Amino acid sequence: MLLHRYSTIVKVKQAATVGLVLIVFSFVAWQQLWYPRVWDELHLGMTRQDVYNRVGSPNQDWGEIKGAFWNNESLTCRQELWLYFEDEKVVMLSIRRYIGSRETYKVQIVRFEDSLHSG
């Protein structure tokens, strides 16, 4: 009887430990999916300087082709912000998410705005 009770307690503790590990892992994985919230403040028509003031210096800036690029990397995910400027104002904005490893990943377009081809 005592052995059965001990065995049950051990199983409950193991199940609780596994549950806690799964919760922590899920939370960490979920957190890695999010890009910097300041990217949501960007919009078409903003000046390059306004963008840089909010987001900081880009990882790459192609002034000669009017583009700039930022990335945010985590263990299982990478987010990219691409902006293109015309007359120093944002005319195209793209936020993409890459989930997986460098060899195998899925691309999601999170947000895309383009004034170049609209009306």
Buried (B, 14 or more C-beta within 10 A) or exposed (E): EEEEEEEEEEEEEEEEEEEEEEEEEEEEBEEBBBBBEEBEEBEBEBEBEBBBEEBEEBEEBEEEEBBBBBBBEBEBBBBBBBBBBEEEBBBBBBBBBBBEEEEEBEEEEBBEBEBEEEE
